[in-house]
Amino acid sequence: MSKVEDFLSKKEEAEVVEAIRMAEENTSGEIRVHVEKETSIATIDRAMEVFSMLKMENTKDRNGVLIYVAVKSKQFAIYGDQGINNKVGDDFWNTTKDIMLNHFKNGNNKQALVEGILSAGQQLKHHFPYQNDDVNELSNEISKG
């Protein structure tokens, strides 16, 4: 599977977007997913580029999270903005990565993303709980490159 279009069906994409909406009900954090064919640079470096390209640093509390997937390269990364990194340890995302990796290895792409998103939301709510005046600052739609 090397095509971005084959990574998720339309129905699966809708389920991923719904998982983002559900995760963000409990946190002021913002979660996005970006899927592209491949990357020729280190996955985390590409995730940082995409994070900037999507203007995810423009959240009030700098608490955006990007789940980046390079389909053909079979790589993914989770990148959190400085507001998150200032509050959490270096291994903050390891549990989420492990959950996702097991599903990706088994070809369960949608499940990898849904569980990763919900796990990220659970972790974010401890440091960035939902506020009454919270607004959805970033699109929940999956971006593609």
C-alpha positions, 0 to 999 in steps of 0.5 A, a space after each residue: 500500500 503506497 498510495 495515500 488514497 488507499 490508506 483509509 477508506 472514506 468511511 474510515 476517514 470519517 471515523 478518524 475525524 469523529 475520534 478527533 472530535 471526541 478526544 477534543 471534548 475533554 481537552 483544550 488541546 488540538 489534534 490533527 492527522 496528516 497523511 502523505 505518501 513518503 518522506 525522504 527526511 527523518 520522520 520527526 523532522 517532516 512532522 515538524 515541517 508539516 506542523 508549521 505548514 498547517 500553522 498548528 503553532 497558532 493555538 492559544 496555549 500552543 497545545 497542538 498535536 500532529 500525528 504524521 504518517 508517511 504511507 510508503 515509507 511506513 513511518 509515523 511520528 507524533 509531534 506536540 507543540 511547545 506548550 505541551 513539551 514544556 509540561 510533560 516528560 520526554 516519554 510522554 508520547 511513548 504509550 500512544 506510539 506503542 498502541 499505534 505501532 501494534 495496529 499499524 504492524 497488523 494493517 489496522 490503519 484506522 484503528 491505529 489512528 483512532 486509538 492514538 487520537 483517543 490516547 493523546 486526548 486522554 493524556 492531554 486532558 490532564 495538562 490541558 483540560 477542556 475550558 468552558 470558553 474553549 473553541 476548536 482552533 484547528 480543523 479536525 479534517 485529515 490533511 494529505 500531502 
